[in-house]
Amino acid sequence: MTQPQANQAQAELWNNQAGQNWVEQNAMLDRLLAPFEQPLVEAVQGARDVLDVGCGAGATTFAVARSLGGQGRCTGLDLSVPLVELARRRAVEMGADNTDFVVADAQLHAFQPARFDAVISRFGVMFFDDPVAAFANLRRAALDDARLAMIAWRGMAANPFMTAAERAAAPLLPEAPPRDPNAPGQFAFADPDRVAGILSAAGWRDVDLAPLDLACVVPAQDLEIYATRMGPVSLVLPSLEPDRRHVVIAAVRRGFEPFVSDGVARFTAACWMIKARNSD
């Protein structure tokens, strides 16, 4: 990548271990995150040229493209080369001719000005070093009166399933740093006032954040893979000695037990549906 250096930590993460983990577990993740597709599809009804920010392997890009039919197009953008390569392979396999996929950083990418009539994201916008600059750049890529529709996590306390692994492992990993709630990361958009301030400073108008709570399920047989290949704990495990690694994994397994019944882990994903418009 030849772009200026920004969001470098995220680029390194998603072009190495985290990106490869998501590629390998993409089928499981698509099943887990499927409930989030329809709210975004509904939010962009009537659009014709949609940008999907942080598209990953393309699930939301494909869902929106299907809803647009032959009259519309959806472009997925992500800074992870492995994930975009997978999305492109899937597009060919699916015959999704009204999709495009771009490897780029949304904070820095030189978009065609005033092109998109809708911008969406499913958990892809909480990772910018400079979120105001990122959303200002996205606004420049949007037509006047274009819609912005994004899903982001609410706070850690509202999402105990999403933090179960790290809470269970914390006593065994004292060297792991605590999360900074305002740093780029999963819960960086938990504070609605902060999010509204970011979008307003970037020039978006009519900002609205509404709670979005969706029921999700993970087969119990997938839980250990999920816990050890996704999230903060997965990034620490490879560096541990085998005996210590086994102890941590056992603790993580116990941490998920309260969510499991009848062979399935069930939880509520507590999120924000964030909407705004590009209007001077």
KOLKOLTI-590118 format. One record per residue (C-alpha): x, y, z. Coordinates in pm, whole numbers, padded with zeros to 5 digits. Layout:
<site><X>X</X><Y>Y</Y><Z>Z</Z></site>
...
! end
This chain:
<site><X>00000</X><Y>00000</Y><Z>00000</Z></site>
<site><X>00141</X><Y>00339</Y><Z>-00098</Z></site>
<site><X>-00091</X><Y>00568</Y><Z>00094</Z></site>
<site><X>00035</X><Y>00801</Y><Z>00370</Z></site>
<site><X>00096</X><Y>00642</Y><Z>00706</Z></site>
<site><X>-00216</X><Y>00654</Y><Z>00924</Z></site>
<site><X>-00419</X><Y>00389</Y><Z>01100</Z></site>
<site><X>-00097</X><Y>00190</Y><Z>01077</Z></site>
<site><X>-00169</X><Y>-00032</Y><Z>01377</Z></site>
<site><X>-00503</X><Y>-00134</Y><Z>01227</Z></site>
<site><X>-00347</X><Y>-00195</Y><Z>00886</Z></site>
<site><X>-00083</X><Y>-00420</Y><Z>01037</Z></site>
<site><X>-00339</X><Y>-00606</Y><Z>01247</Z></site>
<site><X>-00587</X><Y>-00672</Y><Z>00966</Z></site>
<site><X>-00324</X><Y>-00760</Y><Z>00711</Z></site>
<site><X>-00170</X><Y>-01017</Y><Z>00940</Z></site>
<site><X>-00308</X><Y>-01234</Y><Z>01219</Z></site>
<site><X>-00654</X><Y>-01082</Y><Z>01266</Z></site>
<site><X>-00725</X><Y>-01064</Y><Z>00894</Z></site>
<site><X>-00614</X><Y>-01422</Y><Z>00838</Z></site>
<site><X>-00822</X><Y>-01543</Y><Z>01133</Z></site>
<site><X>-01131</X><Y>-01377</Y><Z>00986</Z></site>
<site><X>-01063</X><Y>-01531</Y><Z>00646</Z></site>
<site><X>-01033</X><Y>-01878</Y><Z>00797</Z></site>
<site><X>-01346</X><Y>-01840</Y><Z>01010</Z></site>
<site><X>-01551</X><Y>-01641</Y><Z>00761</Z></site>
<site><X>-01835</X><Y>-01892</Y><Z>00727</Z></site>
<site><X>-01891</X><Y>-01893</Y><Z>01104</Z></site>
<site><X>-01873</X><Y>-01513</Y><Z>01120</Z></site>
<site><X>-02119</X><Y>-01472</Y><Z>00835</Z></site>
<site><X>-02369</X><Y>-01688</Y><Z>01024</Z></site>
<site><X>-02310</X><Y>-01500</Y><Z>01348</Z></site>
<site><X>-02344</X><Y>-01154</Y><Z>01193</Z></site>
<site><X>-02624</X><Y>-01230</Y><Z>00946</Z></site>
<site><X>-02891</X><Y>-01054</Y><Z>01161</Z></site>
<site><X>-02719</X><Y>-00721</Y><Z>01097</Z></site>
<site><X>-02763</X><Y>-00729</Y><Z>00721</Z></site>
<site><X>-03135</X><Y>-00651</Y><Z>00695</Z></site>
<site><X>-03128</X><Y>-00327</Y><Z>00899</Z></site>
<site><X>-02865</X><Y>-00187</Y><Z>00663</Z></site>
<site><X>-03051</X><Y>-00307</Y><Z>00355</Z></site>
<site><X>-03364</X><Y>-00131</Y><Z>00479</Z></site>
<site><X>-03170</X><Y>00187</Y><Z>00558</Z></site>
<site><X>-03055</X><Y>00232</Y><Z>00198</Z></site>
<site><X>-03372</X><Y>00141</Y><Z>00011</Z></site>
<site><X>-03394</X><Y>00350</Y><Z>-00306</Z></site>
<site><X>-03018</X><Y>00406</Y><Z>-00328</Z></site>
<site><X>-02831</X><Y>00332</Y><Z>-00649</Z></site>
<site><X>-02460</X><Y>00362</Y><Z>-00563</Z></site>
<site><X>-02364</X><Y>00246</Y><Z>-00213</Z></site>
<site><X>-02028</X><Y>00242</Y><Z>-00035</Z></site>
<site><X>-01972</X><Y>-00026</Y><Z>00233</Z></site>
<site><X>-01693</X><Y>00088</Y><Z>00469</Z></site>
<site><X>-01495</X><Y>-00184</Y><Z>00643</Z></site>
<site><X>-01663</X><Y>-00445</Y><Z>00428</Z></site>
<site><X>-01447</X><Y>-00737</Y><Z>00538</Z></site>
<site><X>-01522</X><Y>-01043</Y><Z>00325</Z></site>
<site><X>-01824</X><Y>-00871</Y><Z>00173</Z></site>
<site><X>-02135</X><Y>-01010</Y><Z>00344</Z></site>
<site><X>-02307</X><Y>-00672</Y><Z>00379</Z></site>
<site><X>-02185</X><Y>-00562</Y><Z>00037</Z></site>
<site><X>-02348</X><Y>-00866</Y><Z>-00121</Z></site>
<site><X>-02670</X><Y>-00824</Y><Z>00080</Z></site>
<site><X>-02710</X><Y>-00461</Y><Z>-00025</Z></site>
<site><X>-02615</X><Y>-00538</Y><Z>-00386</Z></site>
<site><X>-02886</X><Y>-00806</Y><Z>-00401</Z></site>
<site><X>-03141</X><Y>-00558</Y><Z>-00270</Z></site>
<site><X>-03042</X><Y>-00301</Y><Z>-00535</Z></site>
<site><X>-03081</X><Y>-00546</Y><Z>-00820</Z></site>
<site><X>-02955</X><Y>-00464</Y><Z>-01166</Z></site>
<site><X>-03021</X><Y>-00092</Y><Z>-01120</Z></site>
<site><X>-02765</X><Y>-00037</Y><Z>-00847</Z></site>
<site><X>-02411</X><Y>-00108</Y><Z>-00736</Z></site>
<site><X>-02237</X><Y>-00159</Y><Z>-00402</Z></site>
<site><X>-01865</X><Y>-00099</Y><Z>-00350</Z></site>
<site><X>-01694</X><Y>-00263</Y><Z>-00055</Z></site>
<site><X>-01383</X><Y>-00098</Y><Z>00090</Z></site>
<site><X>-01146</X><Y>-00241</Y><Z>00350</Z></site>
<site><X>-00778</X><Y>-00200</Y><Z>00439</Z></site>
<site><X>-00733</X><Y>-00577</Y><Z>00481</Z></site>
<site><X>-00583</X><Y>-00737</Y><Z>00171</Z></site>
<site><X>-00672</X><Y>-01095</Y><Z>00280</Z></site>
<site><X>-01036</X><Y>-01006</Y><Z>00342</Z></site>
<site><X>-01080</X><Y>-00810</Y><Z>00020</Z></site>
<site><X>-00918</X><Y>-01090</Y><Z>-00179</Z></site>
<site><X>-01170</X><Y>-01332</Y><Z>-00026</Z></site>
<site><X>-01456</X><Y>-01091</Y><Z>-00106</Z></site>
<site><X>-01344</X><Y>-01073</Y><Z>-00469</Z></site>
<site><X>-01330</X><Y>-01453</Y><Z>-00496</Z></site>
<site><X>-01677</X><Y>-01479</Y><Z>-00347</Z></site>
<site><X>-01812</X><Y>-01218</Y><Z>-00588</Z></site>
<site><X>-01691</X><Y>-01427</Y><Z>-00883</Z></site>
<site><X>-01835</X><Y>-01747</Y><Z>-00735</Z></site>
<site><X>-02170</X><Y>-01579</Y><Z>-00667</Z></site>
<site><X>-02187</X><Y>-01393</Y><Z>-00996</Z></site>
<site><X>-02227</X><Y>-01067</Y><Z>-00801</Z></site>
<site><X>-02160</X><Y>-00844</Y><Z>-01100</Z></site>
<site><X>-02294</X><Y>-00531</Y><Z>-00932</Z></site>
<site><X>-02024</X><Y>-00530</Y><Z>-00663</Z></site>
<site><X>-01671</X><Y>-00390</Y><Z>-00652</Z></site>
<site><X>-01407</X><Y>-00432</Y><Z>-00382</Z></site>
<site><X>-01126</X><Y>-00190</Y><Z>-00306</Z></site>
<site><X>-00827</X><Y>-00226</Y><Z>-00072</Z></site>
<site><X>-00795</X><Y>00116</Y><Z>00088</Z></site>
<site><X>-00815</X><Y>00315</Y><Z>00409</Z></site>
<site><X>-01139</X><Y>00516</Y><Z>00417</Z></site>
<site><X>-00966</X><Y>00794</Y><Z>00610</Z></site>
<site><X>-00715</X><Y>00851</Y><Z>00330</Z></site>
<site><X>-00852</X><Y>00709</Y><Z>00007</Z></site>
<site><X>-00890</X><Y>00951</Y><Z>-00286</Z></site>
<site><X>-01255</X><Y>00879</Y><Z>-00360</Z></site>
<site><X>-01428</X><Y>01012</Y><Z>-00668</Z></site>
<site><X>-01602</X><Y>01322</Y><Z>-00531</Z></site>
<site><X>-01979</X><Y>01326</Y><Z>-00489</Z></site>
<site><X>-02035</X><Y>00973</Y><Z>-00615</Z></site>
<site><X>-02226</X><Y>00766</Y><Z>-00358</Z></site>
<site><X>-02587</X><Y>00823</Y><Z>-00258</Z></site>
<site><X>-02550</X><Y>00605</Y><Z>00051</Z></site>
<site><X>-02266</X><Y>00501</Y><Z>00282</Z></site>
<site><X>-02303</X><Y>00201</Y><Z>00513</Z></site>
<site><X>-02092</X><Y>00009</Y><Z>00760</Z></site>
<site><X>-02133</X><Y>-00294</Y><Z>00983</Z></site>
<site><X>-01880</X><Y>-00265</Y><Z>01264</Z></site>
<site><X>-01622</X><Y>-00109</Y><Z>01031</Z></site>
<site><X>-01589</X><Y>00255</Y><Z>01140</Z></site>
<site><X>-01469</X><Y>00242</Y><Z>01501</Z></site>
<site><X>-01100</X><Y>00203</Y><Z>01418</Z></site>
<site><X>-00983</X><Y>00536</Y><Z>01272</Z></site>
<site><X>-00693</X><Y>00724</Y><Z>01428</Z></site>
<site><X>-00870</X><Y>01047</Y><Z>01327</Z></site>
<site><X>-01243</X><Y>00973</Y><Z>01294</Z></site>
<site><X>-01335</X><Y>01333</Y><Z>01209</Z></site>
<site><X>-01094</X><Y>01327</Y><Z>00914</Z></site>
<site><X>-01227</X><Y>00988</Y><Z>00808</Z></site>
<site><X>-01590</X><Y>01092</Y><Z>00807</Z></site>
<site><X>-01506</X><Y>01420</Y><Z>00634</Z></site>
<site><X>-01337</X><Y>01216</Y><Z>00361</Z></site>
<site><X>-01640</X><Y>00991</Y><Z>00333</Z></site>
<site><X>-01867</X><Y>01296</Y><Z>00311</Z></site>
<site><X>-01665</X><Y>01426</Y><Z>00017</Z></site>
<site><X>-01732</X><Y>01095</Y><Z>-00157</Z></site>
<site><X>-02106</X><Y>01130</Y><Z>-00099</Z></site>
<site><X>-02366</X><Y>01313</Y><Z>-00302</Z></site>
<site><X>-02556</X><Y>01600</Y><Z>-00145</Z></site>
<site><X>-02832</X><Y>01454</Y><Z>00073</Z></site>
<site><X>-02668</X><Y>01109</Y><Z>00067</Z></site>
<site><X>-02756</X><Y>00881</Y><Z>00356</Z></site>
<site><X>-02514</X><Y>00744</Y><Z>00614</Z></site>
<site><X>-02622</X><Y>00424</Y><Z>00797</Z></site>
<site><X>-02387</X><Y>00239</Y><Z>01030</Z></site>
<site><X>-02405</X><Y>-00024</Y><Z>01301</Z></site>
<site><X>-02158</X><Y>00000</Y><Z>01590</Z></site>
<site><X>-02138</X><Y>-00163</Y><Z>01931</Z></site>
<site><X>-02267</X><Y>00007</Y><Z>02242</Z></site>
<site><X>-02064</X><Y>-00025</Y><Z>02562</Z></site>
<site><X>-01879</X><Y>-00323</Y><Z>02705</Z></site>
<site><X>-02121</X><Y>-00349</Y><Z>02996</Z></site>
<site><X>-02412</X><Y>-00387</Y><Z>02754</Z></site>
<site><X>-02231</X><Y>-00664</Y><Z>02564</Z></site>
<site><X>-02114</X><Y>-00923</Y><Z>02818</Z></site>
<site><X>-02089</X><Y>-01199</Y><Z>02557</Z></site>
<site><X>-01847</X><Y>-00994</Y><Z>02347</Z></site>
<site><X>-01615</X><Y>-00944</Y><Z>02644</Z></site>
<site><X>-01658</X><Y>-01287</Y><Z>02808</Z></site>
<site><X>-01327</X><Y>-01424</Y><Z>02682</Z></site>
<site><X>-01112</X><Y>-01134</Y><Z>02796</Z></site>
<site><X>-01288</X><Y>-01109</Y><Z>03134</Z></site>
<site><X>-01233</X><Y>-01480</Y><Z>03194</Z></site>
<site><X>-00870</X><Y>-01461</Y><Z>03084</Z></site>
<site><X>-00783</X><Y>-01133</Y><Z>03261</Z></site>
<site><X>-00664</X><Y>-01286</Y><Z>03594</Z></site>
<site><X>-00430</X><Y>-01512</Y><Z>03397</Z></site>
<site><X>-00298</X><Y>-01239</Y><Z>03165</Z></site>
<site><X>-00194</X><Y>-00950</Y><Z>03390</Z></site>
<site><X>00037</X><Y>-00825</Y><Z>03114</Z></site>
<site><X>-00256</X><Y>-00759</Y><Z>02879</Z></site>
<site><X>-00338</X><Y>-00386</Y><Z>02873</Z></site>
<site><X>-00693</X><Y>-00278</Y><Z>02957</Z></site>
<site><X>-00907</X><Y>-00136</Y><Z>02682</Z></site>
<site><X>-00909</X><Y>00237</Y><Z>02630</Z></site>
<site><X>-01277</X><Y>00311</Y><Z>02554</Z></site>
<site><X>-01192</X><Y>00607</Y><Z>02331</Z></site>
<site><X>-00908</X><Y>00443</Y><Z>02141</Z></site>
<site><X>-00971</X><Y>00289</Y><Z>01800</Z></site>
<site><X>-01140</X><Y>-00043</Y><Z>01863</Z></site>
<site><X>-01458</X><Y>-00241</Y><Z>01897</Z></site>
<site><X>-01629</X><Y>-00014</Y><Z>02153</Z></site>
<site><X>-01493</X><Y>00323</Y><Z>02043</Z></site>
<site><X>-01844</X><Y>00439</Y><Z>01941</Z></site>
<site><X>-02014</X><Y>00343</Y><Z>02266</Z></site>
<site><X>-02067</X><Y>00706</Y><Z>02376</Z></site>
<site><X>-02350</X><Y>00852</Y><Z>02163</Z></site>
<site><X>-02250</X><Y>01212</Y><Z>02238</Z></site>
<site><X>-01896</X><Y>01143</Y><Z>02118</Z></site>
<site><X>-02025</X><Y>00982</Y><Z>01798</Z></site>
<site><X>-02264</X><Y>01268</Y><Z>01729</Z></site>
<site><X>-01981</X><Y>01514</Y><Z>01786</Z></site>
<site><X>-01752</X><Y>01331</Y><Z>01544</Z></site>
<site><X>-02011</X><Y>01322</Y><Z>01268</Z></site>
<site><X>-02118</X><Y>01681</Y><Z>01318</Z></site>
<site><X>-01756</X><Y>01801</Y><Z>01313</Z></site>
<site><X>-01707</X><Y>01610</Y><Z>00986</Z></site>
<site><X>-02004</X><Y>01793</Y><Z>00830</Z></site>
<site><X>-02279</X><Y>01531</Y><Z>00852</Z></site>
<site><X>-02622</X><Y>01654</Y><Z>00956</Z></site>
<site><X>-02942</X><Y>01512</Y><Z>01108</Z></site>
<site><X>-02733</X><Y>01272</Y><Z>01317</Z></site>
<site><X>-02941</X><Y>01011</Y><Z>01497</Z></site>
<site><X>-02836</X><Y>00719</Y><Z>01716</Z></site>
<site><X>-03100</X><Y>00460</Y><Z>01806</Z></site>
<site><X>-03046</X><Y>00144</Y><Z>02010</Z></site>
<site><X>-03043</X><Y>-00171</Y><Z>01800</Z></site>
<site><X>-03065</X><Y>-00498</Y><Z>01993</Z></site>
<site><X>-03045</X><Y>-00819</Y><Z>01794</Z></site>
<site><X>-03059</X><Y>-01180</Y><Z>01907</Z></site>
<site><X>-02755</X><Y>-01380</Y><Z>01798</Z></site>
<site><X>-02655</X><Y>-01745</Y><Z>01830</Z></site>
<site><X>-02331</X><Y>-01940</Y><Z>01812</Z></site>
<site><X>-02327</X><Y>-02322</Y><Z>01811</Z></site>
<site><X>-02149</X><Y>-02438</Y><Z>02124</Z></site>
<site><X>-01907</X><Y>-02638</Y><Z>01912</Z></site>
<site><X>-01787</X><Y>-02312</Y><Z>01753</Z></site>
<site><X>-01735</X><Y>-02123</Y><Z>02078</Z></site>
<site><X>-01376</X><Y>-02225</Y><Z>02143</Z></site>
<site><X>-01273</X><Y>-02138</Y><Z>01789</Z></site>
<site><X>-01457</X><Y>-01806</Y><Z>01821</Z></site>
<site><X>-01295</X><Y>-01726</Y><Z>02155</Z></site>
<site><X>-00942</X><Y>-01827</Y><Z>02060</Z></site>
<site><X>-00933</X><Y>-01687</Y><Z>01706</Z></site>
<site><X>-01130</X><Y>-01362</Y><Z>01748</Z></site>
<site><X>-01079</X><Y>-01063</Y><Z>01976</Z></site>
<site><X>-00804</X><Y>-00951</Y><Z>02216</Z></site>
<site><X>-00737</X><Y>-01293</Y><Z>02370</Z></site>
<site><X>-00669</X><Y>-01446</Y><Z>02030</Z></site>
<site><X>-00385</X><Y>-01198</Y><Z>01976</Z></site>
<site><X>-00212</X><Y>-01300</Y><Z>02300</Z></site>
<site><X>-00250</X><Y>-01678</Y><Z>02287</Z></site>
<site><X>00014</X><Y>-01754</Y><Z>02020</Z></site>
<site><X>00287</X><Y>-01598</Y><Z>02236</Z></site>
<site><X>00208</X><Y>-01809</Y><Z>02545</Z></site>
<site><X>00385</X><Y>-02127</Y><Z>02649</Z></site>
<site><X>00167</X><Y>-02433</Y><Z>02574</Z></site>
<site><X>00080</X><Y>-02508</Y><Z>02939</Z></site>
<site><X>-00022</X><Y>-02149</Y><Z>03008</Z></site>
<site><X>-00217</X><Y>-02136</Y><Z>02682</Z></site>
<site><X>-00419</X><Y>-02444</Y><Z>02782</Z></site>
<site><X>-00502</X><Y>-02287</Y><Z>03120</Z></site>
<site><X>-00621</X><Y>-01966</Y><Z>02955</Z></site>
<site><X>-00834</X><Y>-02153</Y><Z>02701</Z></site>
<site><X>-00994</X><Y>-02356</Y><Z>02978</Z></site>
<site><X>-01079</X><Y>-02036</Y><Z>03167</Z></site>
<site><X>-01226</X><Y>-01882</Y><Z>02853</Z></site>
<site><X>-01437</X><Y>-02193</Y><Z>02794</Z></site>
<site><X>-01580</X><Y>-02159</Y><Z>03145</Z></site>
<site><X>-01644</X><Y>-01789</Y><Z>03086</Z></site>
<site><X>-01891</X><Y>-01870</Y><Z>02809</Z></site>
<site><X>-02085</X><Y>-02132</Y><Z>03006</Z></site>
<site><X>-02355</X><Y>-01888</Y><Z>03130</Z></site>
<site><X>-02457</X><Y>-01820</Y><Z>02770</Z></site>
<site><X>-02491</X><Y>-02184</Y><Z>02661</Z></site>
<site><X>-02802</X><Y>-02401</Y><Z>02670</Z></site>
<site><X>-02910</X><Y>-02692</Y><Z>02451</Z></site>
<site><X>-02585</X><Y>-02682</Y><Z>02258</Z></site>
<site><X>-02616</X><Y>-02317</Y><Z>02154</Z></site>
<site><X>-02477</X><Y>-01992</Y><Z>02293</Z></site>
<site><X>-02738</X><Y>-01718</Y><Z>02281</Z></site>
<site><X>-02681</X><Y>-01350</Y><Z>02343</Z></site>
<site><X>-02817</X><Y>-01006</Y><Z>02260</Z></site>
<site><X>-02595</X><Y>-00778</Y><Z>02056</Z></site>
<site><X>-02639</X><Y>-00427</Y><Z>02196</Z></site>
<site><X>-02560</X><Y>-00181</Y><Z>01918</Z></site>
<site><X>-02631</X><Y>00162</Y><Z>01780</Z></site>
<site><X>-02797</X><Y>00221</Y><Z>01446</Z></site>
<site><X>-02631</X><Y>00547</Y><Z>01347</Z></site>
<site><X>-02786</X><Y>00758</Y><Z>01071</Z></site>
<site><X>-02701</X><Y>01094</Y><Z>00920</Z></site>
<site><X>-02723</X><Y>01290</Y><Z>00595</Z></site>
<site><X>-02475</X><Y>01480</Y><Z>00385</Z></site>
<site><X>-02623</X><Y>01828</Y><Z>00383</Z></site>
<site><X>-02465</X><Y>02173</Y><Z>00399</Z></site>
! end
